[in-house]
Amino acid sequence: MAKNRKAIIIENALTIARDIGSNQVLVFVDTVRECKWFLKATIDTTVDIIMALPTSLKIKDSEITCTGIQVIRSWSGNQSRFSRIKYAFLHGVLKGIIQPDSTVVCVLGPSGKNHLDTITIHDLSLSWTEEFPFDVKDMMANVSFPTVMAVVDIAMDIGALGREGKSIGTSFIVGDTEQVLENSHQAVFNPFKGYPKKERLITLPEVVESIKELASLDGSIIITADGVVEAAGRHLDAPSVVTKQLRGLGARHRAAAGMTRKTSAIAVVVSESTGKVTIFEKGRIVATLEPTISRRLV
């Protein structure tokens, strides 16, 4: 009987891991059916296996960890392979399952599908700044950090692709939501008002798509530290920041910087003219990122 294709791919990934001296293989499992197949399969245990599951997948972690396999629950960002790997690394590092200098072999397929078709190798000691295109270590202690990274992913999509062929500029204010709302007002009708929190999470693909559609509205998008979208089309009332560092940037950037100076929020701003994504904390620029279209689609 011919071997199952998934089994062949996983066996090859384990062989690669042993050959390159890696002791971790990260397998992305998107469906309950695939998960149950994996748990019944005969897997070489000389290499540590980590299973990356969608946060919404309805299977208990205990059903998996009892077999000795570690579990990472992660959202998938913009659904591309690159994005899914990036967020699994992020959550793995935050949980202490993956070290920032680990070499990890990843096995995955298309988002939401029941098959595997890709093996990738990541030496994080060399590519951490590629997976996360700015130094994230100083921001990891911030309670909003996972949400900020998800927002950066959305912003990079907007900066690289715009919407329906048109360039879009927008800003996101993440965290310290009570103070942010006190220092802002609605410029237009709030399209998120009235929906329950569980339907406004940025880990939901439909919310991500809604945000991209609404990014062209005047004003900022306000998001809580734990990823609930509170408002869109919000005008920021905090005094704008005017410093040498912000020279050449427009009103949207200065207003966002001003909000991060007055509150403990973090701002992510997409430039309409260049597509560049700028991250602000405490009134200062943390990073300026250059979106690359090809990487948003892989």
C-alpha positions as CSV (number, residue, x, y, z in Angstrom):
1,M,0.0,0.0,0.0
2,A,1.4,3.4,-1.0
3,K,2.3,5.7,1.9
4,N,0.0,8.6,2.8
5,R,1.5,11.8,1.3
6,K,1.3,13.6,4.6
7,A,3.3,10.9,6.3
8,I,6.0,11.1,3.6
9,I,6.2,14.9,4.0
10,I,6.5,14.6,7.8
11,E,9.1,11.8,7.5
12,N,11.2,14.0,5.2
13,A,10.9,17.0,7.6
14,L,12.1,14.8,10.4
15,T,15.0,13.6,8.3
16,I,15.9,17.2,7.4
17,A,15.8,18.2,11.1
18,R,18.2,15.4,12.1
19,D,20.5,16.1,9.2
20,I,20.8,19.9,10.0
21,G,21.0,19.4,13.8
22,S,17.6,20.8,14.6
23,N,15.6,19.2,17.4
24,Q,12.3,20.8,16.6
25,V,9.7,20.2,13.9
26,L,6.7,22.5,13.8
27,V,3.7,21.0,12.1
28,F,0.7,23.2,11.2
29,V,-2.6,21.4,11.6
30,D,-5.7,23.3,10.5
31,T,-8.5,20.8,10.9
32,V,-9.7,18.4,13.6
33,R,-9.6,15.6,11.0
34,E,-6.0,16.3,10.2
35,C,-5.1,16.5,13.9
36,K,-6.7,13.1,14.7
37,W,-4.9,11.6,11.8
38,F,-1.6,13.0,13.0
39,L,-2.1,11.6,16.6
40,K,-2.7,8.1,15.2
41,A,0.3,8.2,12.9
42,T,3.6,6.5,13.8
43,I,5.9,9.5,14.3
44,D,9.7,9.4,15.1
45,T,10.1,10.8,18.6
46,T,13.8,11.5,18.4
47,V,12.9,15.0,17.3
48,D,10.6,17.3,19.3
49,I,7.4,17.8,17.5
50,I,5.3,21.0,18.1
51,M,1.8,21.3,16.7
52,A,0.6,24.7,15.7
53,L,-3.2,24.9,15.9
54,P,-5.6,27.8,15.0
55,T,-6.9,29.5,18.1
56,S,-10.4,28.5,17.0
57,L,-9.8,24.8,16.4
58,K,-12.2,22.8,18.7
59,I,-9.9,20.2,20.1
60,K,-8.5,20.1,23.6
61,D,-4.8,20.7,24.0
62,S,-4.7,17.9,26.6
63,E,-5.6,15.4,23.9
64,I,-2.4,16.3,22.1
65,T,0.0,17.1,25.0
66,C,-0.6,13.7,26.6
67,T,1.3,12.2,23.6
68,G,4.3,14.3,24.3
69,I,3.7,16.8,21.5
70,Q,3.7,20.4,22.5
71,V,1.0,22.8,21.3
72,I,1.1,26.4,20.1
73,R,-2.3,28.1,19.6
74,S,-1.9,30.9,17.1
75,W,-3.8,33.1,14.6
76,S,-2.6,33.1,11.1
77,G,-2.3,36.8,10.3
78,N,-3.0,37.4,6.6
79,Q,-3.4,33.6,6.0
80,S,-0.2,33.3,3.9
81,R,2.3,30.6,4.8
82,F,4.8,33.3,5.8
83,S,2.4,35.0,8.1
84,R,1.3,31.7,9.8
85,I,4.9,30.7,10.4
86,K,5.7,34.1,11.8
87,Y,2.9,34.1,14.3
88,A,3.6,30.5,15.4
89,F,7.2,31.5,16.1
90,L,6.0,34.6,18.0
91,H,3.6,32.6,20.3
92,G,6.2,29.8,20.6
93,V,8.8,32.2,21.8
94,L,6.4,34.0,24.2
95,K,5.4,30.6,25.7
96,G,9.1,29.5,26.0
97,I,8.5,26.5,23.6
98,I,10.8,28.0,20.9
99,Q,14.0,29.8,21.7
100,P,14.9,33.0,19.7
101,D,18.1,31.3,18.4
102,S,16.4,27.9,17.5
103,T,16.6,26.2,14.2
104,V,13.1,25.0,13.4
105,V,11.8,22.9,10.5
106,C,8.2,23.7,9.6
107,V,5.6,21.6,7.8
108,L,2.4,23.2,6.5
109,G,-0.1,23.5,3.7
110,P,-2.7,26.1,2.6
111,S,-4.6,27.8,5.4
112,G,-7.8,25.9,6.4
113,K,-7.1,22.9,4.2
114,N,-6.6,19.2,5.2
115,H,-3.3,18.6,3.5
116,L,0.4,19.4,3.8
117,D,2.6,20.4,0.9
118,T,5.5,22.6,2.2
119,I,8.7,22.2,4.2
120,T,10.7,25.2,5.3
121,I,13.8,25.7,7.5
122,H,14.3,28.7,9.8
123,D,17.4,29.5,11.7
124,L,16.0,32.2,14.0
125,S,19.5,33.3,15.1
126,L,20.0,34.5,11.5
127,S,16.4,35.2,10.3
128,W,14.6,36.6,13.4
129,T,14.8,40.1,11.9
130,E,13.5,38.8,8.6
131,E,10.5,37.1,10.2
132,F,9.9,40.2,12.3
133,P,11.3,43.1,10.3
134,F,12.2,45.2,13.4
135,D,13.8,44.4,16.7
136,V,10.8,43.1,18.7
137,K,12.7,42.0,21.9
138,D,12.2,45.4,23.7
139,M,8.4,45.3,23.0
140,M,7.8,41.7,24.2
141,A,7.1,42.8,27.7
142,N,4.3,45.1,26.6
143,V,0.8,43.6,27.3
144,S,-0.3,44.7,23.8
145,F,2.6,43.0,22.0
146,P,0.8,40.1,20.3
147,T,-2.0,42.4,19.2
148,V,0.5,45.0,17.9
149,M,2.2,42.3,15.8
150,A,-1.2,41.3,14.4
151,V,-2.0,44.9,13.6
152,V,1.5,45.4,12.0
153,D,0.6,42.4,9.7
154,I,-2.7,44.0,8.6
155,A,-0.9,47.4,8.1
156,M,1.8,45.7,6.0
157,D,-1.0,44.3,3.8
158,I,-2.6,47.7,3.4
159,G,0.7,49.3,2.7
160,A,1.7,46.8,0.1
161,L,-1.6,46.1,-1.6
162,G,-3.9,49.1,-0.8
163,R,-7.5,48.3,-1.5
164,E,-8.9,47.7,-5.0
165,G,-5.8,49.1,-6.6
166,K,-5.8,52.4,-4.6
167,S,-3.2,53.5,-2.1
168,I,-4.6,53.9,1.5
169,G,-3.3,55.7,4.5
170,T,-4.6,54.9,8.0
171,S,-3.6,54.5,11.6
172,F,-4.2,52.0,14.4
173,I,-4.1,52.8,18.1
174,V,-3.6,49.7,20.2
175,G,-4.0,49.4,24.0
176,D,-4.8,51.8,26.9
177,T,-8.2,52.0,25.2
178,E,-10.1,53.9,28.0
179,Q,-7.6,56.8,27.8
180,V,-7.5,56.7,24.0
181,L,-11.3,56.9,23.8
182,E,-11.3,59.8,26.3
183,N,-8.7,61.7,24.1
184,S,-10.6,61.1,20.8
185,H,-14.0,61.4,19.2
186,Q,-15.9,59.8,16.3
187,A,-15.3,61.6,13.0
188,V,-17.8,59.3,11.3
189,F,-20.3,56.6,12.4
190,N,-18.6,53.8,14.3
191,P,-19.1,50.6,12.2
192,F,-18.1,48.3,15.1
193,K,-20.6,49.7,17.6
194,G,-23.2,47.2,18.9
195,Y,-21.3,44.0,18.0
196,P,-20.3,41.6,20.7
197,K,-16.6,41.4,21.6
198,K,-16.3,37.8,20.3
199,E,-17.2,39.1,16.8
200,R,-14.7,42.0,16.9
201,L,-11.5,40.0,17.5
202,I,-8.7,40.8,15.0
203,T,-7.8,37.1,15.0
204,L,-10.9,36.5,12.9
205,P,-10.3,36.6,9.2
206,E,-13.7,38.4,8.6
207,V,-12.7,41.1,11.0
208,V,-9.3,41.5,9.3
209,E,-11.1,41.9,5.9
210,S,-13.5,44.5,7.5
211,I,-10.6,46.5,8.8
212,K,-9.0,46.6,5.4
213,E,-12.3,47.8,3.9
214,L,-12.7,50.5,6.6
215,A,-9.1,51.7,6.5
216,S,-10.0,54.3,4.0
217,L,-12.3,56.1,6.5
218,D,-11.1,59.3,8.0
219,G,-9.7,58.8,11.5
220,S,-8.1,56.0,13.4
221,I,-9.0,52.4,14.2
222,I,-9.0,51.8,17.9
223,I,-8.1,48.3,19.2
224,T,-7.8,47.0,22.8
225,A,-4.7,45.3,24.1
226,D,-6.3,41.9,23.8
227,G,-7.3,42.4,20.2
228,V,-10.9,43.7,20.3
229,V,-11.7,46.4,17.7
230,E,-13.5,49.2,19.5
231,A,-14.0,51.8,16.8
232,A,-13.0,53.0,13.3
233,G,-13.2,56.5,12.0
234,R,-11.9,58.0,15.3
235,H,-10.4,61.5,15.3
236,L,-7.4,61.8,17.7
237,D,-7.6,64.8,20.0
238,A,-4.2,64.4,21.8
239,P,-1.8,67.2,20.9
240,S,0.3,66.3,17.9
241,V,4.0,65.7,18.3
242,V,6.4,67.9,16.4
243,T,10.0,66.8,16.7
244,K,13.1,66.4,14.5
245,Q,12.5,62.7,14.3
246,L,9.0,63.3,12.8
247,R,10.2,65.9,10.3
248,G,8.6,65.3,6.9
249,L,5.8,63.2,8.2
250,G,2.1,64.3,7.9
251,A,-0.7,65.0,10.3
252,R,-1.7,61.4,10.6
253,H,1.7,60.4,11.9
254,R,2.0,63.4,14.3
255,A,-1.4,62.8,15.8
256,A,-0.6,59.1,16.3
257,A,2.7,60.0,17.9
258,G,0.9,62.5,20.2
259,M,-1.6,59.8,21.3
260,T,1.3,57.4,22.3
261,R,2.9,60.3,24.2
262,K,-0.2,61.1,26.2
263,T,-1.3,57.4,26.8
264,S,0.5,54.1,27.0
265,A,-0.9,53.0,23.7
266,I,1.1,51.9,20.6
267,A,0.3,53.4,17.2
268,V,0.8,51.7,13.8
269,V,0.5,54.1,10.9
270,V,0.3,53.4,7.1
271,S,1.5,56.2,4.8
272,E,-0.8,56.8,1.9
273,S,1.9,58.2,-0.3
274,T,4.6,55.5,0.3
275,G,2.9,52.5,1.9
276,K,5.5,52.5,4.6
277,V,4.3,51.4,8.1
278,T,5.6,53.3,11.1
279,I,5.3,52.1,14.7
280,F,5.1,54.7,17.5
281,E,5.6,54.2,21.3
282,K,5.9,57.0,23.9
283,G,5.8,59.6,21.2
284,R,8.8,58.2,19.3
285,I,9.3,56.1,16.2
286,V,10.0,52.4,17.1
287,A,10.3,51.2,13.5
288,T,9.6,52.1,9.9
289,L,8.8,49.1,7.8
290,E,8.8,48.8,4.0
291,P,6.0,46.4,2.8
292,T,7.0,44.0,0.0
293,I,4.1,42.7,-2.1
294,S,5.6,39.3,-2.9
295,R,6.0,38.4,0.8
296,R,2.4,39.3,1.6
297,L,1.2,36.7,-0.8
298,V,3.5,33.7,-0.2
